[in-house]
Amino acid sequence: TEQRTALLCLTIQMLCRIPNVSALPKAVKRRVYALKRLQVQSAHIEAKFYEEVHELERKYAGLYQPIFDKRREVVSGAVEPTDEECEWHSEGEEEELAEDLKKKAALEEKKEESAPADDPKGIPEFWLTIFKHVDMLGEMLQEHDEPILKHLQDIKVKFSEPGQPMSFTLEFHFEPNSYFSNAVLTKVYKMKSEPDPVDPFSFEGPEIVDCEGCKIDWHKGKDVTVKTIKKKQKHKGRGTVRTITKEVPQDSFFNFFNPDEDLDFTLATDFEIGHFFRERIIPRAVLYFTGEALEDDESNLSFVFQDLDEEGEEEDEGDLDPTVSIQT
Amino acid sequence: TEQRTALLCLTIQMLCRIPNVSALPKAVKRRVYALKRLQVQSAHIEAKFYEEVHELERKYAGLYQPIFDKRREVVSGAVEPTDEECEWHSEGEEEELAEDLKKKAALEEKKEESAPADDPKGIPEFWLTIFKHVDMLGEMLQEHDEPILKHLQDIKVKFSEPGQPMSFTLEFHFEPNSYFSNAVLTKVYKMKSEPDPVDPFSFEGPEIVDCEGCKIDWHKGKDVTVKTIKKKQKHKGRGTVRTITKEVPQDSFFNFFNPDEDLDFTLATDFEIGHFFRERIIPRAVLYFTGEALEDDESNLSFVFQDLDEEGEEEDEGDLDPTVSIQT
């Protein structure tokens, strides 16, 4: 291993032109160490900076809240927005929408208008639709989760109080339903915003270090995170066969609230999902509902463009503006 | 083009399961528009948030300044750090450094100790070394730039005053030299932190929108951003030949201060470089000098590991800790 390390040292130094600081004159090396000590001081100031940014996020959470409350009321149907509140000029996209598509839409609208179910309450399946649009969440979503998530009415983020250890909590608010009795399911993400004493230079701001779910009080027989399997057992001596039932874990989004026993995802993915809820989905939910926020998700779009290319499209890809088609 | 757009619409909707919002019942569509209006309000609050973060950065710039001043003094040799200020425990890396490497270093050190040039002033070529280590800067660096950059003594970032349009200025401080008379070369990056009225949802925080360099007062014949070429011209009538000299632009890092006439890089690269100076190089210069900050630069390291793999190394790559060899 020592020889190996030595080889690596040499290779890296040669190939990357990284200076061998130990080859510097002693007096210069000393000064470099002095700069490294200053750099550690810097890292601690940076940690304070991020604490203040967290404070600022708390403050702004309060400023966003009236908007999010209004969103929840519109989604649930508790409030009907006024005409003025619904005015939306979709810049030129009506014109760009091809005629046949428009006609089709008009037809469908007409059909729907004549149906009694034409005016459902609020925006049905708002959050479930978002789950389906976002790859990272879609992967966790199972068919048996969908009827439950239709009852999801809001997702909120709450920041830890000043002076408390840094954390944020995701709150999933459900309307009364036949699956569980909780009104809110929570997941707390604990964060750390201080340089690691052993490796202070790796500090890049707050990091999620731990998370904690919550107990879901499932109604009898409704827990989708387990399934009951039947197992036949043969008595060794007598040769008689009996059937026992056994509960085994099953894939479900709701394992998200029980991270210890998660089946589908590692802790790293879990942290990534928590971060994504906090930074993207909660602040801009409607854009994930309409698909506008998915523009960046290149894996989706490049897949589409690939198909067209193979069919012999000749125009330059640079001319295509996918926003045209997925904006509403 | 209309047909093409229609095709794209359909394809994207089918493949990505993005809802055709225009196919939603009218009443629901209205509510979605209401949410989109709320989303625009959100974007404007977010813009204010980023302005406050900018304020916070200004405040912290003041807190970092004494550390950066000390760094400048150590680098230039104006101040010799005390023994206490130079104490540095490099966790176990001495032990891990293979014996032969250590001996080699010891030999070199001895050689250097006997030489009179053994104690140069400060940390020679501190900033030039950083330029050489960072790919993005190394690409701009020409041989004729190197002797000039040996005179670079500090790089600072200054944030715009509150109430002023958001911007930051990079200041390159030079010791008196034979190339130009400026003591400081500057580059201002102008930023915008407000949602675009035409596309408010694309807002993701402050963006660099413009930059401005400075005039370098080159001493006669020292301007490395131009070269003189000789050109022979033949008189069309008389057939006589004359030689004229002409100044033409030449690649140089110093074109960075004259972005209008830049040769090497697009505005996007220029913005990226400005951002990198501000966010990475200025706050953690010593780590770019020693190479520790380059750990993330995977293109460098994966290249090294690739080589070892090809030579038949069998151990799992996961066991390798490249930090061992490039820390000092």
Contacts between the chains, C-beta under 8 A, distances in Angstrom:
chain1	res1	chain2	res2	distance
A	2	B	96	7.4
A	2	B	98	4.7
A	2	B	99	7.5
A	3	B	98	6.3
A	4	B	313	7.8
A	4	B	315	7.5
A	5	B	96	5.7
A	5	B	97	7.4
A	5	B	98	5.9
A	5	B	324	6.1
A	5	B	325	6.4
A	6	B	97	7.5
A	6	B	98	3.2
A	6	B	100	6.4
A	6	B	101	5.2
A	7	B	308	7.6
A	8	B	304	7.5
A	8	B	308	7.4
A	8	B	320	7.0
A	8	B	322	7.3
A	8	B	324	7.6
A	8	B	325	4.9
A	9	B	97	7.2
A	9	B	98	7.4
A	9	B	101	6.0
A	9	B	325	4.1
A	10	B	101	7.4
A	11	B	304	5.4
A	11	B	307	6.7
A	11	B	308	7.0
A	12	B	301	7.4
A	12	B	304	5.4
A	12	B	322	6.9
A	12	B	325	5.3
A	12	B	326	5.9
A	13	B	325	7.8
A	13	B	326	8.0
A	15	B	300	7.5
A	15	B	303	6.8
A	15	B	304	5.5
A	15	B	307	7.6
A	16	B	133	7.9
A	16	B	291	7.0
A	16	B	294	7.0
A	16	B	300	4.9
A	16	B	301	7.9
A	16	B	304	7.1
A	16	B	326	7.8
A	17	B	132	6.4
A	17	B	133	7.0
A	18	B	133	6.8
A	18	B	290	7.7
A	18	B	291	3.5
A	18	B	294	6.9
A	18	B	326	5.4
A	19	B	129	6.5
A	19	B	289	7.6
A	19	B	290	7.3
A	19	B	291	6.9
A	20	B	105	7.0
A	21	B	290	5.4
A	21	B	328	3.4
A	22	B	97	7.6
A	22	B	105	4.6
A	22	B	109	8.0
A	22	B	328	6.6
A	23	B	105	5.7
A	23	B	108	5.3
A	23	B	109	7.5
A	25	B	109	7.5
A	25	B	112	5.0
A	25	B	113	7.6
A	25	B	118	5.1
A	25	B	119	6.4
A	25	B	120	7.0
A	26	B	109	6.4
A	26	B	112	7.9
A	26	B	113	7.0
A	26	B	118	7.8
A	27	B	118	7.2
A	27	B	119	4.5
A	27	B	120	7.8
A	28	B	119	7.9
A	28	B	120	6.7
A	28	B	123	5.7
A	28	B	124	7.2
A	29	B	328	7.8
A	30	B	81	7.0
A	30	B	86	4.5
A	31	B	74	5.1
A	31	B	75	7.7
A	31	B	80	7.9
A	31	B	81	6.2
A	31	B	86	7.3
A	31	B	122	6.6
A	31	B	123	5.2
A	32	B	123	6.4
A	32	B	286	6.6
A	32	B	289	7.1
A	32	B	290	6.7
A	32	B	328	6.8
A	33	B	86	4.6
A	33	B	87	7.2
A	33	B	88	3.8
A	34	B	74	5.4
A	34	B	81	3.6
A	34	B	85	4.9
A	34	B	86	4.7
A	35	B	71	5.7
A	35	B	74	6.1
A	35	B	75	7.6
A	35	B	123	7.6
A	35	B	285	7.7
A	35	B	286	3.9
A	35	B	289	7.7
A	36	B	88	5.8
A	36	B	286	5.8
A	36	B	290	7.6
A	36	B	328	7.9
A	37	B	85	6.2
A	37	B	86	7.3
A	37	B	87	7.3
A	37	B	88	6.6
A	38	B	67	5.0
A	38	B	70	5.8
A	38	B	71	5.7
A	38	B	74	7.9
A	38	B	286	7.5
A	39	B	284	6.3
A	39	B	286	5.3
A	39	B	287	6.5
A	41	B	67	5.6
A	42	B	64	6.3
A	42	B	67	5.5
A	42	B	283	6.5
A	42	B	284	7.3
A	45	B	60	6.7
A	45	B	63	5.3
A	45	B	64	6.0
A	45	B	67	7.5
A	46	B	60	7.9
A	46	B	283	7.6
A	48	B	60	7.8
A	48	B	63	7.9
A	49	B	56	6.7
A	49	B	57	7.8
A	49	B	60	4.8
A	52	B	56	5.6
A	53	B	53	6.3
A	53	B	56	6.6
A	56	B	49	6.7
A	56	B	52	5.6
A	56	B	53	6.5
A	56	B	56	6.8
A	57	B	49	7.8
A	60	B	45	6.7
A	60	B	46	7.9
A	60	B	48	7.9
A	60	B	49	4.8
A	63	B	45	5.3
A	63	B	48	7.9
A	64	B	42	6.3
A	64	B	45	6.0
A	67	B	38	5.0
A	67	B	41	5.6
A	67	B	42	5.5
A	67	B	45	7.5
A	70	B	38	5.8
A	71	B	35	5.7
A	71	B	38	5.7
A	74	B	31	5.1
A	74	B	34	5.4
A	74	B	35	6.1
A	74	B	38	8.0
A	75	B	31	7.7
A	75	B	35	7.6
A	80	B	31	7.9
A	81	B	30	7.0
A	81	B	31	6.2
A	81	B	34	3.7
A	85	B	34	4.9
A	85	B	37	6.2
A	86	B	30	4.5
A	86	B	31	7.3
A	86	B	33	4.6
A	86	B	34	4.7
A	86	B	37	7.3
A	87	B	33	7.3
A	87	B	37	7.2
A	88	B	33	3.8
A	88	B	36	5.8
A	88	B	37	6.6
A	91	B	198	6.5
A	96	B	2	7.3
A	96	B	5	5.7
A	97	B	5	7.5
A	97	B	6	7.5
A	97	B	9	7.2
A	97	B	22	7.7
A	98	B	2	4.7
A	98	B	3	6.3
A	98	B	5	6.0
A	98	B	6	3.3
A	98	B	9	7.5
A	99	B	2	7.5
A	100	B	6	6.5
A	101	B	6	5.2
A	101	B	9	6.1
A	101	B	10	7.5
A	105	B	20	7.1
A	105	B	22	4.6
A	105	B	23	5.8
A	108	B	23	5.4
A	109	B	23	7.6
A	109	B	25	7.6
A	109	B	26	6.4
A	112	B	25	5.0
A	112	B	26	7.9
A	113	B	25	7.7
A	113	B	26	7.0
A	118	B	25	5.0
A	118	B	26	7.8
A	118	B	27	7.2
A	119	B	25	6.4
A	119	B	27	4.5
A	119	B	28	7.9
A	120	B	25	7.0
A	120	B	27	7.8
A	120	B	28	6.7
A	122	B	31	6.6
A	123	B	28	5.6
A	123	B	31	5.2
A	123	B	32	6.4
A	123	B	35	7.6
A	124	B	28	7.2
A	129	B	19	6.5
A	132	B	17	6.3
A	133	B	16	7.9
A	133	B	17	7.0
A	133	B	18	6.7
A	198	B	91	6.6
A	201	B	284	7.3
A	201	B	287	5.8
A	201	B	292	5.9
A	201	B	293	7.5
A	283	B	42	6.6
A	283	B	46	7.6
A	284	B	39	6.3
A	284	B	42	7.3
A	284	B	201	7.3
A	285	B	35	7.7
A	286	B	32	6.6
A	286	B	35	3.9
A	286	B	36	5.8
A	286	B	38	7.5
A	286	B	39	5.3
A	287	B	39	6.5
A	287	B	201	5.8
A	289	B	19	7.6
A	289	B	32	7.1
A	289	B	35	7.7
A	290	B	18	7.7
A	290	B	19	7.3
A	290	B	21	5.4
A	290	B	32	6.6
A	290	B	36	7.6
A	291	B	16	7.0
A	291	B	18	3.5
A	291	B	19	7.0
A	292	B	201	5.9
A	293	B	201	7.5
A	294	B	16	7.1
A	294	B	18	6.9
A	300	B	15	7.7
A	300	B	16	5.0
A	301	B	12	7.4
A	301	B	16	7.8
A	303	B	15	6.8
A	304	B	8	7.6
A	304	B	11	5.5
A	304	B	12	5.5
A	304	B	15	5.5
A	304	B	16	7.0
A	307	B	11	6.9
A	307	B	15	7.6
A	308	B	7	7.8
A	308	B	8	7.6
A	308	B	11	7.0
A	315	B	4	7.5
A	320	B	8	7.0
A	322	B	8	7.3
A	322	B	12	6.8
A	324	B	5	6.0
A	324	B	8	7.7
A	324	B	9	8.0
A	325	B	5	6.5
A	325	B	8	4.9
A	325	B	9	4.1
A	325	B	12	5.3
A	325	B	13	7.7
A	326	B	12	5.9
A	326	B	13	8.0
A	326	B	16	7.8
A	326	B	18	5.4
A	328	B	21	3.5
A	328	B	22	6.6
A	328	B	29	7.8
A	328	B	32	6.8
A	328	B	36	7.9
